[in-house]
């Protein structure tokens, strides 16, 4: 009978990294939710598409963070760099979308 070797539990540094990424994503998600509420109140169709796109990006980050748990040690640094880049892009896109909406709503 062959048994698969079990994966070691995630290290504390991984848990710290996961907490750090979760905090960044939560901050951006809060801004996105605020943006979504304002856009919904105004009935803004174009903003709805932007929000859907940003939600998909957030889900992609969440998936990559889950996949990181199963990543081999050799690929962890590359995976973290990829996640960090995605988080930075996500936060920038959320801030940009919120700023554009704020600018366009003040013009009306």
N, C-alpha and C positions, 0 to 999 in steps of 0.2 A: 504494500500500500504506500503510495507516495503522497506526501503532504507538501503543500506549498509553504514556503517560508513566509511568515507573516511580516507585514511591513512594520518597522519600528514606529512608535508613536511620534507625532510631530514634535520637533524640538521646541524649546521655549522661544528661541529666536524666530521660528516660523510663526508661532502664536503671536508674538509681538508684531511681526510684519503683517500678519493677517488683521490684527487690531488696527494697525496704522492705516492700512488700505481701507478697511471698513469705515474708519473715521472720515477719511477723505471722501469716500463715495457717499457716505451719509450726509455730509455737509453739502455736497453738490446736489444730492437727491432732494434735500430740503428746499434748496433754491429752485430746483426743477418743479417740485410740488407747488411752491408759491407761484411760480410762473404759470403753471397749468391752471391753477385756480383763477388767476387774473384773466388768462386767455379764455377760459370757459365762460366767465362772467360776461366778457365782451363778445362772445360768439365768434372768436377768431379762428377761421378754418386753416389758414396758413400756419399759424402757430401750433395747431393740433398735429400737423405732419412733423414739425420740428420736434415736438414733445415725444411723439411715437419713435422717432429716430433716436433721440437721446435715451429713451427707456430701453431700446434695443441695445444701445452701447453699454448701458449699465448692466443689463443681463449678460452681455458678453464678458464684462469684467468679472462678474460674479462666477460665471462658468470657468473662466481662466483661473480664478482663485481656488475654486474647487479642484480643478485639474492639477494645480500646483502641489496639492497634497500627495498626489501619486507620481509626481515627477522625480526622476532619478537625480541623485546628487550632482551628477555631471551637468545636467541641464537646468538646475535651479536658478543659477545667476542669470542665464539668458531669459528664462521664464519670468523672473522678477523684473528684469529690465523691460520686457514686453508689457507686463502689467502696469509698471510705473508709467510708461509712455501712454498707455491707454487711459489711465486715471488722469494724467495731466491733460490729455486731449479732451476727455469727458468734462472735466472741471472747466476748461477754457470754453468749450462749446456751450455749456450751461450758462456761464457768465456772459458770453457773447449773445446768446439768444435772449436772456433776460434783459440785457442792455438794449438790444434792438427793439424789443417789445416796449420797454420803458420809454425809449425815444419816440417810437411811433405812436404810443398811446398819449404822450404829452402834446403831440402835434395836432391831435384831433380835437 
